[in-house]
């Protein structure tokens, strides 16, 4: 019976982690939409329109990354290996994003939102890995699997 309770708790923790990742994704989307209001360094123009196309492309990229992270982590299997793979993937994506122009100066605000999303994801996955390690050390040996 105790083993079933431990498995149930493990599923709730995994679902909670995916829920937190969902909130990070929402924060990234918000950063993209609000970042569209910041034109970056441009000459004064009274006819500047909202960059809908650019913002939607950045939102689509973030949504694809979010779907990939959920696919890697899976809500029912939150293992060390999956956290490590997601952490490595998000780190590589952040480096690629910064090298491909996300670190430039005077860019429109929505250019930085994907880097913001990936940095929050890396921080969350690092905290999840440390907390999973601490909780696995605190569990009794009879419940470890």
Steps between C-alpha positions, in 0.01 A plus 500: 500500500783741581657436160174606329490821704858577400416445134194724529710774662757461223230558237372810679851642522552439128168665415587793722833537319332502160251755636789722610654463154163607355509817712854571378375462142217745570756746643707465182197563279413806705856626460470460123169688478616782727840505330328576172421844641873579531634582153865493600737764366325654202470849363187679604204393294144596566380211283647206685265201506497209742728219368230230499684265267827507697324456834298205369815331364672535839186366674493205260866420573437518876193278466704240311767508769236466771345199321844342469573550871165349600572210267840449660382535860167318460248572776505140627873427495717764663838324516858617534576412141210704366590803713859479377396473135259794533766706679758424229251575221394831653862600558592424139195688375591803713857503368370469142248778560765732640741423216234554233413851606312488828786679677526795264445854615226735383274221372123502535382376837345176378843375383600446864191311613622157381825546694292602802285187465803272466683661794193450723471140378864430583458650847185294559661176380808561715280556805297188411817291470635619836166450675458154347846411628423627849165320514651175374763516776231563763280208391527175696694221327187280488321750272785574261463354154 
